[in-house]
Amino acid sequence: MDPVRNPYAPGAGQRPPELAGRDRQLKAFDIVLERIARGRPERSVMLTGLRGVGKTVLLNQLRSAAGSRGWGTGKIEARPDQELRRPLSSALHMAVRAIAMTHRNQERVDDFLGILKAFALRSTADKGMRDRWQPGIDVPAVTGRADSGDIEIDLIELLKEAAALASDIGVGIAVFIDEMQDLGPADISAICGACHELSQDTAPLIVVGAGLPHLPAVLSASKSYSERLFSYHRIDRLDRESADQALIAPAEREEVKFTEEALDALYLRADGYPYFVQAYGKAVWDQAPESPITAEDVEVAAPSAEEELAVGFFGSRYERATPAEREYMRAMADLAGDDGPVPTAAVANELGRKPASLSPARDGLIKKGLIYSAERGTIGFTVPHFGRYLRGV
């Protein structure tokens, strides 16, 4: 098969050629956008799931849906060591520039940009750093609004002003936050507080977040009402029909077919995880001599796909862990025969250690995004099949 024509795309956040199995989430978001356009109250949206299930791809697709309706949109990727102010300011600046072209009152737009600039410049208490860093907004900062230094107060004021600006021209603003679980506690609390205020005012501004499975617990720990504040969507592996569609549709556009046995073999190996579907699809395409692609082609190509996953998807994460953290993960892998969450007490027992002595390793792995606290007293891998990988190395 011609590798140049290979349609499959195993990449971080890279949109697959066929976005299969996500119609329910896309339709639900269209309803959210339409309700807001009609002045109806709506909740912000949270996508949760393991790595490799396509959260970032879906987040980008939702952003495109909002943009196609004339909304202003901006996106950030949270990092554990970064405050919210600067990246959020850049995202809102992008969103406002998109709607400013149709806003008739430039003075009104400049007033908001001045507020946004003041908000951004409060990102550090170091006056020298504030003087050196500029947010790229060519209007004077407006003092006394969204610049108190309290992130929750300032964010509420800022987002209300942004929503009012969008409301002037009958559109909305959507802020997209990837890896949302990595935000600091104060920033998480501020977002919850701002979304609460906005929803009460039926303001045309929503936050769409994506994060690991414990994101709802992170939000709940910040604000007790967060479970009622957001619309949660768990993004999981694809069912058989959707996984087949993700393989068949791109191939048919290239006039290539799969046998039913090949699809059986591919689903067995990829287990429905979108990233794995793309990785195996790409490897099989490159190895297959002709159409239709057969189960024998899958068997020949599987080692190539597994080697790429071992190095790029699993190995790169394993290398980030310290020796103590690797020992902890290996114990998890030995206990989790199906790669599901395991009790922390069982890990300590497996290692013959007291649970408290393992806290640094567990906390380090959580911070690195390699494991997550599934529920009180249990932990799980953030990467599907990571336990299987560890048991094989």
N, C-alpha and C positions, 0 to 999 in steps of 0.2 A: 504494500500500500504506500502511496506517496506521502511521506511525512510532512511535506509542505501543506498538504490539504488536510492534515489532522485537525479536526475541529475541537478537540477536548482541551480544557484549560484548567489544570490543577494549579492554582495560585492563591496566595493569601488575599482574600477579598476580591478576587478576580471573578467577574460575572461569567458563569458558564454559558455555553451557547444556547442551552435550553433551561430556563428557570422553572424546573418542574416541582410540583408538590407544595407550592406556596400560594395557591390561589385564594385560600381562605384568609390568610393574613393580608393579602393585597386588597381583597374585597372589603374586609373590615376597615382598613385604613381609608379606602375611598369613602366609606360611610362617615368616618370621622371628619374627613375634609368637607364633605357635603353638609353635614350637620353644622359645623362651625360656620360655613359660608351662609347658612340660613339663620345664624344667631342662636343656635341651640347649644346647650351646655355639653361639653365633652371632656373626657379624661386624656391626659398624656399617655403615651404608649411605651411599654417596656418589652423587649425581646430577650429571652434568656435561653441558654443552651450550652452544650459542650463546644469545645473548639472543633472546627471542621464541619459544622452542620450548616454553615452558610448565613450566620447572623449578619456579618458585614455586608455580604452581597444583598441580603434582603433590606438592610438599612439603606443602602445606596439606591435600591429600587424604590423604596418608599420616598426617598428624597426626590427622585425623578418625578414620582407621581405628584408630589406637592408642587414642584417647579412647573410642571405642565399646566397647572391651574393658575399660574401667575403668582404663586406664593414666593416670598423671600425665604431662602434656606441657607443654612450654614452648618458645617459639620466639624467636630473635633474628635480626637482620640485621646482619652484620658490617660495620664501617666501617674504612677504613685508619687513621684517626686516633683510634681508640678501643680501650682495653684490654678484654680479655675479662671481667674480674672482675665489673664492675657489671652489664652486660646478662645475663651468665650467671646471676648471683645472682637477678635478677628472674625469669628464665625458670624456674629451679629452684624459686623461691618459689611461682610459679604452679602448677608441677607438683605440689609437695607439698601445697598447699592442696586440690588436687583429690582426693588420696587420703587426706587427713587426716580427712575426714568419716566414713570407714569404718574408720579405725584406732582401736582400742579404748584404746590407751595414750597419752593426751594428753601425759603426761610425756616419753614417748619422742619424740613429734613436737616438743615444745618444745626438747628437747635438740638435735635436728638443726637446728632453726631458729636456735638459739644458735651452732652451728658455722657455719651458712650466713652469719649476720650477721658473725661474725669474719672469714670469708673475704672478704666484700664490703668490709669496712672496711679491708682491706689494699690497696685499689685505688690508693692514693696514698701516697707517702712524706711528703707535706705534712700534718703533724699538725693544723694549723689547718683544712685542708680536710676531714680525717677527722672532726673535731669538728662541722663544719657540716653535712656530708652524712650522711644516714641512709637505710638501705635499706628502711625501712617494715616492719621485723620487730619486733613488740612483745614481745620477750623479751631478756634480757641476753645479750651476746656471750659465748661459751665460749672461754676462752683455751687455747692449747696444742694446738689441733687445726685443721688447714687454715688456719693463719694465720702460717706461717713467713716469708712474703714470696716464697718460690720458687714460681712459678705452677704448675710441673709437680708438685712434691711436694704442694702444697695442693690442686690439682685432683684428684689421685688419691685423697687422703684424703676429700675432700668427696663425690666421686661414689660411692665405696665406701659411705659412710654413707647416701647417698640410696638406693642400691640395696638396702641392708639394710633400710631403712625400708619400701620397697615390698615387699620379700620377706616382711615380717611378715604382710601381708594377701594374698599370692599374686598380686600384680600387678607391673607394671614401670614404669619411667620412660623416656621418650624425649625427648631434647633436639634440637631442629631448628635448624639454623644455615644461613641463606640468605647468599649472597654470601661463601661461606667462604674464597675465595681472598684476600679483603681482610684477613684476620686477620694479625697480626704474627708473625714467625718463632717467638718464644718461646711465643706462645699456640697456634700450630699444633703445635709440639713437645709442649706440655703435653697437648693433646687426643689426639695419637697415643699418648703414654705412658699416659694414663689409659685409653684404649680397649684398649690392650694388656693392662693389669692386669685390667680388668673381664672381658675375654674369657677370660683364664686362669682366673678365678674363677667363670666362667659366671654372672656377676652379672646380674640383670634390669634392666640399664640400657644403652641404646644411644644413639649420636649419629647423626643423619641430617643430612647436609650437602648443600648444593647450590652449584654454582659453575661458572665458565667452564671451557672445555675443558682449560686448563692446571692445574686443581686437582690432578689426580693427580701432576703434576710437582712442585707446591708441597709436597704431602705427602711425596713420596719424597725431596725435598731435605732434609726435616726428620728423617725416620726411614727408614733403609734398608729396614725391614721393612713399610713402609706398604702396599706393593702386595699383601701377604698379610693385612693387617689389616682392610681394608674390602672390602665388596662394591660394585663400581663398576657404575653403569648409565649408559650414554650416551643422553641424550635428544635425539632428532633430529627432523627434519621428519616429517610424517605421510605414509604411503603413500596411494595414490589412494583406496582403499576407506575408510580412516579419515577422510580429508579430506572425502569425500562425506558420510559419516555425520555429521560435525560440522556440516554445512550442512543436510542433509535432515531429521534428527531434530527439531531445534528448529522448523523450518518446518512439518513435518507436525503438530506439536502446535497450530499456529495455522491448520491446514487450508490450507497453501500448498505448492505443488510447484515443482520445477525441471525444465526440460527437460534431456535428456542433453547437448545442445550447450552449455547454460548451465554445467553442471558441468565440462565440458571446458575452457571458457574461464576459469572461476574457478580451476581447478587450475593452469592454465598461468600465470596471473598471481600466485597466492599461493605457488606452488611448494611447497605442503605445509607451510609454516611456520604453526603455529597462530595466532600473532598476526595474520598477514596474512590467513589464512582468515576470522577474525572481522572484520577491517577491511573486506575486500571484501564479505563477507556483509552487513554493516550498511549499507554504501553502496548495494549493489544493491537491498536491501529498500526503502530509502527512495526510490529512483528508479523502481522497477518500478511500472507502473500497475495490474497485476493478476496473478493466478496463472493459468497457470504462469509463473515467471520464465524469460526466454529469453536466448539469447546476445546478442541486440541490447540487452537491458536491461543486461547486463554491460558491453558496450562503452560505453554511455551513462554508466554509473555509475563506470567505472574511473578517469577523471580525478579525480573527487571523492575516491575512496579514496587515490589516489596523492598528491594534494595534502595530505591529512591526514597520511599517512605521512611526506611530505617535511618537514612542519613539526614534528610531534610525535614521530615515531620517529627519523628521520634528522637533521633540522635541529637539533633541540635538542642532540644529541650533538656535531654539527659545531661549533656555536657555543661549546662548552666548550673547544675546542682553541685553542692559540696559533697565530699565523701560521706559525711554524716547524713546528709539529705538523701543521698543515693541509697544508703543502707535503710533508711526509713521507707523509701519508695519500694525497695525490693521486698521488704516485709509486707507492705500493702499488697503487692502483686502476688505474693505467695498465699495470702489470705483470700484475695478476691478472685475466685475461680472464674467468675463471669464478668470481671472488671467493674463490679458494682461497688458502692460505698461500703466501708468496713468500720467497725467500732475502733476508736482510738485506743481503748483499753486493750483490745485484741492485738493491736500493733505492738504496744508496750510488752504484752505477754510474749509475743513472738520473739521479741528482741531480748527478753529477760531483763527489762529495764523498768524503772518507775516512770509513770506517765509524765510527771513534772520534768524529768531529766530530758525528755524528748521534745519539750515545748519549743526550744530554739530551732530544731530541725523542721518541725511541723510549721511553725510560723514563717520560717524562711521560704519553705515551699509554697505556702499560701501567697506570700508577697510576690514570689516569682511567677505566680499564676500556673503552677504545675499541679496543685491539688486545691480542693475547695472544701469548706465545711458544709457537707450536705444537709445536716441537721445536727442538733445538739448531741455531741458525743460520737459523731461519725465523720469520716472524711472520704473523698473520692477523687479520682484522677480527672483533671479538666480535659484531657485528651482521650478520645475513645480508643480502646484497644491498647492503651499504654501498658497496662499490666501484662498483656500477652507479649508485647515487645520485650519487657523486662525479663519475663520468664524464659525468653529465647536467646538472651545475650549473656 
